[in-house]
């Protein structure tokens, strides 16, 4: 009986170890499309511009002056709200 518990315990330990190692493996992601790369570049530019225009900003993306300038900038680059949601941009 003890030998059976030891075998089950070993198998369970191996399964847990395999799951843990599988979770740490690099995840394959599809490369970003050209439009998504352009949207990320626009995001970096607009964040920088909005922060320079509103130097009181302390990192809260809902701060009205910062947010208004950021949204205006992203629209100037023709980035849609749907694309911003998909890329998890503020």
Protein Blocks (a to p, Z undefined) as FASTA:
>chain_A
ZZmmmmmmmmmmmmmmmmmmmmmpccddddddfklmmmmmmmmmmmmmmmmmmmmbgoia
klmklmmmmmmmmmmnopafklmmmnopZZ
